[in-house]
């Protein structure tokens, strides 16, 4: 009787154990199915952006096709043109025609900024005569021009030839004694620190890049700073102007707008490796201009047109930019006229309060792709709603990009390069 009861008890435990196994198995299957569904939904959400549901989705270039189309161009001529601009042998007037006095207007704008900064400096000095600390320092505004093909970008990096590295090395002789002693104790090289309006990538040229440097020394002259930087890399790096400004001036945070110019050759360099087949192998500059004009006067999130940005800048206000001016036009390249060959180029002018990393290059490449595919005029606006950056084209070559100038007053459309 006792054995039967023990067996009965054991049987009950076995039944409970089997029931637990069945329930665990069913829960495991349910979780597995749920995981499969989640994975399927994730894959579906990940690849949904490759399916453009418009009438020209079959004529739109792939990433590889867009890359090949953009790079199969005579970029050496564009690089040489920018080099002549930096050296002063040519001006932007030669690109837009002698009727447009672009350089003069830019100089006037820069002079107004300097005068305003000087007025602010005098006002700040009057209010802070008895103050010490950071108010006792002298801040200098330095406007630079450099050829992008000669440097590995602006930002200082170990073992690379960068603009910031050369500039800060040149400013080392103007560092005050306290800062020099701190650098010596840390076994660091004697270098100044330069703040910049916007970092440029490798290959990107700048005509009026703005940076600043401050020191507590009272005997530093603007001409000395200009000579020191000009001797760092002749024919590659040139100082446009140096002026002492207000102590509250910051080249990045004080800037109201930045202006970029992109030159895109319309002629293919050598043999065209781009196999168009059923897809178009050309585009309309007028169509690109229509696409870009839709972005003017709007504050939009350009996270789909940015690359290599930090996670904290992938959403929200950090990705919002306001474009004052976005236009494209076509002209004959001035270098081609001298060589008795006609090279037509498209130049794109973009003016905004700020730009994300590689935003201009991605925006130009995507506009060219959409124009070639025959997309609607609001195609770029629709791409703002995408959640995958592969929905936009890969960045255009850096050789065609140039930072024209940086403004510290309200932007005036009369100073636009492209009306």
C-alpha beads as a LAMMPS data file, in Angstrom:
LAMMPS data file: protein, C-alpha beads

419 atoms
418 bonds

1 atom types
1 bond types

-500.0 500.0 xlo xhi
-500.0 500.0 ylo yhi
-500.0 500.0 zlo zhi

Masses

1 110.0

Atoms # bond

1 1 1 0.000 0.000 0.000
2 1 1 2.854 2.269 0.829
3 1 1 4.580 1.460 -2.442
4 1 1 1.418 2.291 -4.361
5 1 1 1.124 5.610 -2.590
6 1 1 4.776 6.443 -3.330
7 1 1 4.244 5.453 -6.934
8 1 1 1.143 7.603 -6.983
9 1 1 3.047 10.515 -5.626
10 1 1 5.831 9.895 -8.109
11 1 1 3.281 9.677 -10.901
12 1 1 1.816 13.013 -9.942
13 1 1 5.286 14.607 -10.005
14 1 1 6.001 13.060 -13.370
15 1 1 2.753 14.400 -14.759
16 1 1 3.542 17.861 -13.408
17 1 1 7.083 17.685 -14.843
18 1 1 5.744 16.646 -18.254
19 1 1 3.181 19.433 -18.166
20 1 1 5.953 21.915 -17.310
21 1 1 8.039 20.617 -20.224
22 1 1 5.115 21.023 -22.603
23 1 1 4.413 24.570 -21.394
24 1 1 8.087 25.507 -21.627
25 1 1 8.230 24.056 -25.112
26 1 1 5.165 26.006 -26.189
27 1 1 6.564 29.194 -24.655
28 1 1 9.880 28.582 -26.394
29 1 1 8.117 28.082 -29.718
30 1 1 6.092 31.227 -29.157
31 1 1 9.236 33.199 -28.347
32 1 1 10.974 31.723 -31.389
33 1 1 8.075 32.692 -33.620
34 1 1 8.011 36.129 -32.057
35 1 1 11.743 36.478 -32.647
36 1 1 11.317 35.404 -36.267
37 1 1 8.527 37.920 -36.740
38 1 1 10.593 40.658 -35.094
39 1 1 13.598 39.794 -37.239
40 1 1 11.403 39.759 -40.332
41 1 1 9.931 43.127 -39.419
42 1 1 13.411 44.486 -38.735
43 1 1 14.688 43.287 -42.085
44 1 1 11.609 44.671 -43.731
45 1 1 12.100 48.031 -42.027
46 1 1 15.788 48.003 -42.889
47 1 1 15.319 47.409 -46.585
48 1 1 12.092 49.311 -47.164
49 1 1 14.099 52.432 -48.062
50 1 1 15.670 50.794 -51.081
51 1 1 12.241 50.486 -52.688
52 1 1 11.448 53.860 -54.217
53 1 1 7.770 53.669 -55.022
54 1 1 7.787 56.285 -57.744
55 1 1 7.603 56.009 -61.500
56 1 1 11.378 56.360 -61.963
57 1 1 12.551 53.757 -59.439
58 1 1 13.957 51.536 -62.197
59 1 1 15.978 54.392 -63.724
60 1 1 17.571 55.452 -60.437
61 1 1 21.265 54.610 -60.077
62 1 1 22.501 52.182 -57.453
63 1 1 25.174 53.215 -54.971
64 1 1 27.929 51.776 -57.128
65 1 1 26.578 53.325 -60.315
66 1 1 26.280 56.719 -58.654
67 1 1 29.841 56.450 -57.336
68 1 1 31.229 55.575 -60.773
69 1 1 29.282 58.389 -62.442
70 1 1 30.562 60.990 -59.980
71 1 1 34.229 59.983 -60.047
72 1 1 34.578 59.550 -63.831
73 1 1 35.334 63.266 -64.273
74 1 1 38.413 65.429 -64.937
75 1 1 38.785 66.477 -61.307
76 1 1 42.401 67.532 -61.877
77 1 1 41.201 70.619 -63.735
78 1 1 38.919 71.563 -60.865
79 1 1 41.777 71.098 -58.391
80 1 1 44.038 73.295 -60.516
81 1 1 41.348 75.988 -60.667
82 1 1 41.034 76.040 -56.879
83 1 1 44.812 76.179 -56.584
84 1 1 44.857 79.276 -58.805
85 1 1 42.159 80.853 -56.640
86 1 1 44.240 80.313 -53.491
87 1 1 47.355 81.738 -55.132
88 1 1 45.421 84.755 -56.429
89 1 1 46.061 84.016 -60.104
90 1 1 42.304 83.680 -60.704
91 1 1 39.146 84.865 -58.964
92 1 1 35.571 83.697 -58.811
93 1 1 34.782 86.467 -61.294
94 1 1 36.395 84.340 -63.989
95 1 1 33.864 81.603 -63.272
96 1 1 30.757 83.781 -63.117
97 1 1 31.745 86.459 -65.636
98 1 1 33.290 89.897 -65.287
99 1 1 29.900 91.491 -64.656
100 1 1 29.662 89.846 -61.241
101 1 1 31.976 91.431 -58.689
102 1 1 31.905 88.551 -56.258
103 1 1 35.314 89.089 -54.715
104 1 1 34.636 92.784 -54.118
105 1 1 31.330 92.112 -52.407
106 1 1 32.930 89.444 -50.272
107 1 1 35.714 91.805 -49.246
108 1 1 33.197 94.497 -48.343
109 1 1 31.218 92.013 -46.281
110 1 1 34.374 90.869 -44.510
111 1 1 35.404 94.473 -43.842
112 1 1 32.013 95.207 -42.303
113 1 1 32.401 92.203 -40.048
114 1 1 35.838 93.370 -38.945
115 1 1 34.608 96.895 -38.207
116 1 1 31.692 95.566 -36.215
117 1 1 33.990 93.231 -34.305
118 1 1 36.343 96.111 -33.523
119 1 1 33.430 98.176 -32.231
120 1 1 32.377 95.278 -30.028
121 1 1 35.961 94.951 -28.809
122 1 1 36.107 98.627 -27.782
123 1 1 32.756 98.320 -26.033
124 1 1 33.898 95.209 -24.216
125 1 1 37.155 96.912 -23.185
126 1 1 35.239 99.884 -21.797
127 1 1 33.077 97.622 -19.685
128 1 1 35.877 95.358 -18.499
129 1 1 38.733 97.735 -17.666
130 1 1 38.968 96.473 -14.101
131 1 1 38.432 92.819 -14.971
132 1 1 41.106 90.176 -15.280
133 1 1 41.218 86.541 -16.338
134 1 1 39.965 85.815 -19.824
135 1 1 39.011 89.459 -20.358
136 1 1 42.687 90.438 -20.226
137 1 1 43.591 88.308 -23.231
138 1 1 43.914 89.395 -26.848
139 1 1 41.839 87.517 -29.452
140 1 1 42.769 87.501 -33.120
141 1 1 40.515 86.673 -36.058
142 1 1 42.481 84.913 -38.803
143 1 1 41.028 84.419 -42.299
144 1 1 42.812 81.652 -44.227
145 1 1 42.877 80.372 -47.785
146 1 1 44.261 76.913 -48.540
147 1 1 44.234 74.318 -51.314
148 1 1 42.424 71.157 -50.261
149 1 1 44.479 68.820 -52.435
150 1 1 47.642 69.764 -50.511
151 1 1 46.372 68.804 -47.048
152 1 1 44.744 65.934 -45.206
153 1 1 41.868 68.117 -44.049
154 1 1 41.666 70.752 -41.329
155 1 1 41.615 68.735 -38.097
156 1 1 44.993 67.953 -36.567
157 1 1 45.827 64.239 -36.646
158 1 1 49.048 62.407 -35.745
159 1 1 51.314 61.781 -38.700
160 1 1 49.170 63.709 -41.205
161 1 1 49.709 67.028 -42.939
162 1 1 46.719 69.059 -41.774
163 1 1 45.911 72.766 -41.871
164 1 1 45.268 72.984 -38.138
165 1 1 48.591 71.318 -37.394
166 1 1 50.540 73.875 -39.445
167 1 1 48.584 76.862 -38.132
168 1 1 48.923 75.898 -34.471
169 1 1 52.629 75.169 -34.917
170 1 1 53.078 78.639 -36.405
171 1 1 51.159 80.223 -33.512
172 1 1 53.425 78.590 -30.933
173 1 1 55.801 81.573 -30.896
174 1 1 52.964 83.830 -29.686
175 1 1 51.935 81.710 -26.684
176 1 1 52.258 83.439 -23.301
177 1 1 54.796 82.307 -20.695
178 1 1 52.278 80.555 -18.455
179 1 1 50.904 78.449 -21.293
180 1 1 54.402 77.688 -22.555
181 1 1 55.428 76.487 -19.079
182 1 1 52.361 74.211 -18.855
183 1 1 53.135 72.669 -22.245
184 1 1 56.765 72.119 -21.258
185 1 1 55.764 70.362 -18.016
186 1 1 53.515 67.999 -19.982
187 1 1 56.254 67.395 -22.580
188 1 1 54.016 68.800 -25.295
189 1 1 55.197 70.836 -28.286
190 1 1 54.978 74.611 -28.096
191 1 1 51.829 75.254 -30.112
192 1 1 48.905 77.656 -29.993
193 1 1 45.282 76.584 -30.130
194 1 1 43.131 77.633 -33.077
195 1 1 39.334 77.572 -33.034
196 1 1 37.724 77.223 -36.466
197 1 1 34.373 78.080 -38.053
198 1 1 34.018 74.636 -39.650
199 1 1 36.327 71.684 -40.237
200 1 1 36.903 70.708 -43.855
201 1 1 37.624 67.174 -45.073
202 1 1 40.651 66.039 -47.033
203 1 1 40.617 67.503 -50.536
204 1 1 38.215 70.369 -49.709
205 1 1 39.490 73.868 -50.539
206 1 1 38.760 77.014 -48.522
207 1 1 38.951 80.592 -49.784
208 1 1 38.014 82.383 -46.562
209 1 1 38.155 79.951 -43.682
210 1 1 37.892 81.737 -40.317
211 1 1 39.771 80.726 -37.188
212 1 1 40.738 82.493 -33.982
213 1 1 43.654 82.488 -31.555
214 1 1 44.036 84.161 -28.186
215 1 1 47.017 84.983 -25.985
216 1 1 47.747 86.993 -22.837
217 1 1 50.765 88.616 -24.413
218 1 1 50.357 92.315 -25.191
219 1 1 53.158 92.662 -27.738
220 1 1 51.702 90.416 -30.485
221 1 1 51.016 92.193 -33.772
222 1 1 48.701 91.097 -36.569
223 1 1 51.465 91.348 -39.146
224 1 1 53.632 88.949 -37.139
225 1 1 50.882 86.317 -37.095
226 1 1 50.346 86.738 -40.829
227 1 1 54.041 86.283 -41.618
228 1 1 54.387 83.243 -39.369
229 1 1 51.498 81.369 -41.018
230 1 1 52.442 82.374 -44.564
231 1 1 55.924 80.925 -44.058
232 1 1 54.534 77.578 -42.861
233 1 1 53.455 76.284 -46.279
234 1 1 54.026 78.738 -49.151
235 1 1 51.872 78.253 -52.252
236 1 1 49.515 76.025 -50.227
237 1 1 48.401 78.057 -47.213
238 1 1 47.798 81.806 -47.334
239 1 1 46.538 84.374 -44.830
240 1 1 43.822 86.651 -46.192
241 1 1 43.612 88.921 -43.148
242 1 1 44.375 89.098 -39.422
243 1 1 42.569 91.437 -37.045
244 1 1 42.146 91.813 -33.302
245 1 1 38.510 91.318 -32.324
246 1 1 36.299 91.163 -29.284
247 1 1 37.161 88.616 -26.603
248 1 1 33.683 87.109 -26.928
249 1 1 34.229 86.353 -30.636
250 1 1 34.134 82.676 -31.603
251 1 1 34.531 81.705 -35.282
252 1 1 32.019 78.857 -35.003
253 1 1 29.401 79.980 -32.498
254 1 1 29.382 83.611 -33.662
255 1 1 28.875 82.698 -37.331
256 1 1 25.464 83.376 -38.889
257 1 1 25.988 81.458 -42.153
258 1 1 28.466 79.494 -44.267
259 1 1 28.723 79.444 -48.047
260 1 1 29.930 76.418 -50.041
261 1 1 30.554 76.101 -53.774
262 1 1 30.680 72.783 -55.622
263 1 1 32.025 72.510 -59.187
264 1 1 30.974 69.406 -61.124
265 1 1 32.470 68.752 -64.607
266 1 1 29.843 67.665 -67.099
267 1 1 32.401 65.942 -69.300
268 1 1 33.485 62.382 -68.579
269 1 1 37.204 61.892 -68.101
270 1 1 38.573 59.471 -70.742
271 1 1 36.549 56.328 -71.364
272 1 1 33.197 56.274 -69.649
273 1 1 33.311 53.319 -67.270
274 1 1 29.744 53.970 -66.215
275 1 1 27.580 51.270 -67.816
276 1 1 24.212 52.954 -68.108
277 1 1 22.454 50.350 -70.272
278 1 1 18.804 50.921 -69.437
279 1 1 19.558 53.762 -67.020
280 1 1 20.278 57.384 -67.976
281 1 1 23.885 58.517 -68.312
282 1 1 23.254 62.287 -68.144
283 1 1 21.205 64.814 -66.199
284 1 1 19.753 68.281 -66.552
285 1 1 21.335 71.119 -64.579
286 1 1 17.996 72.914 -64.658
287 1 1 16.425 69.908 -62.941
288 1 1 19.109 69.943 -60.237
289 1 1 18.376 73.624 -59.667
290 1 1 14.659 72.877 -59.267
291 1 1 15.392 70.138 -56.743
292 1 1 17.642 72.358 -54.663
293 1 1 15.303 75.359 -54.683
294 1 1 12.720 73.304 -52.784
295 1 1 15.065 73.354 -49.768
296 1 1 15.359 77.138 -49.503
297 1 1 13.827 78.930 -46.543
298 1 1 13.097 75.746 -44.583
299 1 1 14.511 74.392 -41.343
300 1 1 14.862 70.647 -41.995
301 1 1 16.645 67.674 -40.499
302 1 1 19.434 66.628 -42.859
303 1 1 20.451 63.472 -40.985
304 1 1 19.862 61.408 -44.144
305 1 1 22.397 63.600 -45.962
306 1 1 25.084 63.378 -43.267
307 1 1 27.843 60.817 -42.836
308 1 1 30.009 59.711 -39.916
309 1 1 28.071 61.721 -37.331
310 1 1 27.960 60.831 -33.653
311 1 1 24.966 59.015 -32.165
312 1 1 24.060 62.087 -30.140
313 1 1 23.730 64.064 -33.385
314 1 1 21.635 61.500 -35.280
315 1 1 18.240 62.966 -34.436
316 1 1 16.535 66.068 -33.167
317 1 1 17.680 69.711 -33.341
318 1 1 21.410 68.854 -33.770
319 1 1 20.623 67.685 -37.330
320 1 1 18.432 70.628 -38.324
321 1 1 19.826 73.157 -40.799
322 1 1 18.320 76.238 -42.414
323 1 1 19.254 76.799 -46.067
324 1 1 19.168 80.448 -47.102
325 1 1 20.205 79.776 -50.676
326 1 1 20.488 76.608 -52.797
327 1 1 21.001 76.980 -56.540
328 1 1 22.734 75.298 -59.485
329 1 1 23.829 76.720 -62.837
330 1 1 25.982 75.831 -65.837
331 1 1 28.984 77.647 -67.296
332 1 1 32.234 77.165 -69.222
333 1 1 35.271 76.454 -67.114
334 1 1 37.829 79.309 -67.317
335 1 1 40.815 76.927 -67.360
336 1 1 39.308 75.185 -70.390
337 1 1 39.114 78.498 -72.253
338 1 1 42.836 79.077 -71.743
339 1 1 43.584 75.561 -73.015
340 1 1 41.366 76.159 -76.096
341 1 1 39.068 73.319 -75.040
342 1 1 35.479 73.719 -73.957
343 1 1 34.668 72.146 -70.606
344 1 1 31.206 72.817 -69.306
345 1 1 30.686 72.516 -65.585
346 1 1 27.808 72.718 -63.139
347 1 1 28.418 74.851 -60.067
348 1 1 26.227 74.561 -56.993
349 1 1 25.963 77.289 -54.355
350 1 1 24.702 76.384 -50.883
351 1 1 24.336 78.869 -48.017
352 1 1 23.089 77.720 -44.607
353 1 1 23.396 78.528 -40.943
354 1 1 25.281 75.258 -40.453
355 1 1 26.227 72.084 -42.305
356 1 1 26.549 68.517 -41.100
357 1 1 29.555 66.382 -41.944
358 1 1 29.737 65.612 -45.683
359 1 1 26.254 67.072 -46.049
360 1 1 27.090 69.225 -49.087
361 1 1 28.726 66.371 -50.987
362 1 1 25.855 63.962 -50.301
363 1 1 23.286 66.613 -51.187
364 1 1 24.954 67.352 -54.539
365 1 1 25.348 63.658 -55.420
366 1 1 21.743 62.876 -54.499
367 1 1 20.416 65.855 -56.466
368 1 1 22.354 64.695 -59.547
369 1 1 21.035 61.148 -59.127
370 1 1 17.426 62.266 -58.765
371 1 1 17.729 64.655 -61.712
372 1 1 19.097 61.883 -63.931
373 1 1 16.288 59.560 -62.865
374 1 1 13.676 62.191 -63.716
375 1 1 12.304 62.405 -60.192
376 1 1 9.753 64.980 -59.090
377 1 1 10.824 68.402 -57.860
378 1 1 10.167 67.483 -54.217
379 1 1 12.297 64.313 -54.318
380 1 1 14.886 65.691 -51.883
381 1 1 12.172 66.731 -49.449
382 1 1 10.708 63.223 -49.507
383 1 1 14.099 61.718 -48.694
384 1 1 14.094 63.692 -45.434
385 1 1 11.552 61.204 -44.069
386 1 1 13.766 58.162 -44.706
387 1 1 15.326 56.331 -41.747
388 1 1 18.284 54.785 -43.575
389 1 1 21.107 56.849 -45.031
390 1 1 21.485 54.422 -47.921
391 1 1 18.385 56.046 -49.350
392 1 1 20.654 58.907 -50.427
393 1 1 23.608 58.753 -52.804
394 1 1 27.229 58.321 -51.655
395 1 1 29.199 61.551 -51.174
396 1 1 30.469 63.330 -54.261
397 1 1 34.275 63.671 -54.628
398 1 1 35.817 66.237 -52.254
399 1 1 37.868 67.767 -55.096
400 1 1 34.877 69.820 -56.272
401 1 1 33.980 71.319 -52.889
402 1 1 35.109 74.728 -51.667
403 1 1 34.285 76.759 -48.558
404 1 1 33.856 80.237 -50.022
405 1 1 33.323 82.336 -46.896
406 1 1 31.738 82.592 -43.452
407 1 1 29.414 85.437 -42.438
408 1 1 28.897 87.049 -39.035
409 1 1 26.046 89.327 -40.041
410 1 1 22.613 88.508 -41.434
411 1 1 22.812 86.902 -44.866
412 1 1 21.988 89.158 -47.820
413 1 1 20.737 87.509 -51.010
414 1 1 22.244 90.279 -53.126
415 1 1 25.663 88.759 -52.374
416 1 1 24.714 85.381 -53.834
417 1 1 26.966 83.957 -56.519
418 1 1 24.021 82.438 -58.392
419 1 1 20.989 84.789 -58.536

Bonds

1 1 1 2
2 1 2 3
3 1 3 4
4 1 4 5
5 1 5 6
6 1 6 7
7 1 7 8
8 1 8 9
9 1 9 10
10 1 10 11
11 1 11 12
12 1 12 13
13 1 13 14
14 1 14 15
15 1 15 16
16 1 16 17
17 1 17 18
18 1 18 19
19 1 19 20
20 1 20 21
21 1 21 22
22 1 22 23
23 1 23 24
24 1 24 25
25 1 25 26
26 1 26 27
27 1 27 28
28 1 28 29
29 1 29 30
30 1 30 31
31 1 31 32
32 1 32 33
33 1 33 34
34 1 34 35
35 1 35 36
36 1 36 37
37 1 37 38
38 1 38 39
39 1 39 40
40 1 40 41
41 1 41 42
42 1 42 43
43 1 43 44
44 1 44 45
45 1 45 46
46 1 46 47
47 1 47 48
48 1 48 49
49 1 49 50
50 1 50 51
51 1 51 52
52 1 52 53
53 1 53 54
54 1 54 55
55 1 55 56
56 1 56 57
57 1 57 58
58 1 58 59
59 1 59 60
60 1 60 61
61 1 61 62
62 1 62 63
63 1 63 64
64 1 64 65
65 1 65 66
66 1 66 67
67 1 67 68
68 1 68 69
69 1 69 70
70 1 70 71
71 1 71 72
72 1 72 73
73 1 73 74
74 1 74 75
75 1 75 76
76 1 76 77
77 1 77 78
78 1 78 79
79 1 79 80
80 1 80 81
81 1 81 82
82 1 82 83
83 1 83 84
84 1 84 85
85 1 85 86
86 1 86 87
87 1 87 88
88 1 88 89
89 1 89 90
90 1 90 91
91 1 91 92
92 1 92 93
93 1 93 94
94 1 94 95
95 1 95 96
96 1 96 97
97 1 97 98
98 1 98 99
99 1 99 100
100 1 100 101
101 1 101 102
102 1 102 103
103 1 103 104
104 1 104 105
105 1 105 106
106 1 106 107
107 1 107 108
108 1 108 109
109 1 109 110
110 1 110 111
111 1 111 112
112 1 112 113
113 1 113 114
114 1 114 115
115 1 115 116
116 1 116 117
117 1 117 118
118 1 118 119
119 1 119 120
120 1 120 121
121 1 121 122
122 1 122 123
123 1 123 124
124 1 124 125
125 1 125 126
126 1 126 127
127 1 127 128
128 1 128 129
129 1 129 130
130 1 130 131
131 1 131 132
132 1 132 133
133 1 133 134
134 1 134 135
135 1 135 136
136 1 136 137
137 1 137 138
138 1 138 139
139 1 139 140
140 1 140 141
141 1 141 142
142 1 142 143
143 1 143 144
144 1 144 145
145 1 145 146
146 1 146 147
147 1 147 148
148 1 148 149
149 1 149 150
150 1 150 151
151 1 151 152
152 1 152 153
153 1 153 154
154 1 154 155
155 1 155 156
156 1 156 157
157 1 157 158
158 1 158 159
159 1 159 160
160 1 160 161
161 1 161 162
162 1 162 163
163 1 163 164
164 1 164 165
165 1 165 166
166 1 166 167
167 1 167 168
168 1 168 169
169 1 169 170
170 1 170 171
171 1 171 172
172 1 172 173
173 1 173 174
174 1 174 175
175 1 175 176
176 1 176 177
177 1 177 178
178 1 178 179
179 1 179 180
180 1 180 181
181 1 181 182
182 1 182 183
183 1 183 184
184 1 184 185
185 1 185 186
186 1 186 187
187 1 187 188
188 1 188 189
189 1 189 190
190 1 190 191
191 1 191 192
192 1 192 193
193 1 193 194
194 1 194 195
195 1 195 196
196 1 196 197
197 1 197 198
198 1 198 199
199 1 199 200
200 1 200 201
201 1 201 202
202 1 202 203
203 1 203 204
204 1 204 205
205 1 205 206
206 1 206 207
207 1 207 208
208 1 208 209
209 1 209 210
210 1 210 211
211 1 211 212
212 1 212 213
213 1 213 214
214 1 214 215
215 1 215 216
216 1 216 217
217 1 217 218
218 1 218 219
219 1 219 220
220 1 220 221
221 1 221 222
222 1 222 223
223 1 223 224
224 1 224 225
225 1 225 226
226 1 226 227
227 1 227 228
228 1 228 229
229 1 229 230
230 1 230 231
231 1 231 232
232 1 232 233
233 1 233 234
234 1 234 235
235 1 235 236
236 1 236 237
237 1 237 238
238 1 238 239
239 1 239 240
240 1 240 241
241 1 241 242
242 1 242 243
243 1 243 244
244 1 244 245
245 1 245 246
246 1 246 247
247 1 247 248
248 1 248 249
249 1 249 250
250 1 250 251
251 1 251 252
252 1 252 253
253 1 253 254
254 1 254 255
255 1 255 256
256 1 256 257
257 1 257 258
258 1 258 259
259 1 259 260
260 1 260 261
261 1 261 262
262 1 262 263
263 1 263 264
264 1 264 265
265 1 265 266
266 1 266 267
267 1 267 268
268 1 268 269
269 1 269 270
270 1 270 271
271 1 271 272
272 1 272 273
273 1 273 274
274 1 274 275
275 1 275 276
276 1 276 277
277 1 277 278
278 1 278 279
279 1 279 280
280 1 280 281
281 1 281 282
282 1 282 283
283 1 283 284
284 1 284 285
285 1 285 286
286 1 286 287
287 1 287 288
288 1 288 289
289 1 289 290
290 1 290 291
291 1 291 292
292 1 292 293
293 1 293 294
294 1 294 295
295 1 295 296
296 1 296 297
297 1 297 298
298 1 298 299
299 1 299 300
300 1 300 301
301 1 301 302
302 1 302 303
303 1 303 304
304 1 304 305
305 1 305 306
306 1 306 307
307 1 307 308
308 1 308 309
309 1 309 310
310 1 310 311
311 1 311 312
312 1 312 313
313 1 313 314
314 1 314 315
315 1 315 316
316 1 316 317
317 1 317 318
318 1 318 319
319 1 319 320
320 1 320 321
321 1 321 322
322 1 322 323
323 1 323 324
324 1 324 325
325 1 325 326
326 1 326 327
327 1 327 328
328 1 328 329
329 1 329 330
330 1 330 331
331 1 331 332
332 1 332 333
333 1 333 334
334 1 334 335
335 1 335 336
336 1 336 337
337 1 337 338
338 1 338 339
339 1 339 340
340 1 340 341
341 1 341 342
342 1 342 343
343 1 343 344
344 1 344 345
345 1 345 346
346 1 346 347
347 1 347 348
348 1 348 349
349 1 349 350
350 1 350 351
351 1 351 352
352 1 352 353
353 1 353 354
354 1 354 355
355 1 355 356
356 1 356 357
357 1 357 358
358 1 358 359
359 1 359 360
360 1 360 361
361 1 361 362
362 1 362 363
363 1 363 364
364 1 364 365
365 1 365 366
366 1 366 367
367 1 367 368
368 1 368 369
369 1 369 370
370 1 370 371
371 1 371 372
372 1 372 373
373 1 373 374
374 1 374 375
375 1 375 376
376 1 376 377
377 1 377 378
378 1 378 379
379 1 379 380
380 1 380 381
381 1 381 382
382 1 382 383
383 1 383 384
384 1 384 385
385 1 385 386
386 1 386 387
387 1 387 388
388 1 388 389
389 1 389 390
390 1 390 391
391 1 391 392
392 1 392 393
393 1 393 394
394 1 394 395
395 1 395 396
396 1 396 397
397 1 397 398
398 1 398 399
399 1 399 400
400 1 400 401
401 1 401 402
402 1 402 403
403 1 403 404
404 1 404 405
405 1 405 406
406 1 406 407
407 1 407 408
408 1 408 409
409 1 409 410
410 1 410 411
411 1 411 412
412 1 412 413
413 1 413 414
414 1 414 415
415 1 415 416
416 1 416 417
417 1 417 418
418 1 418 419
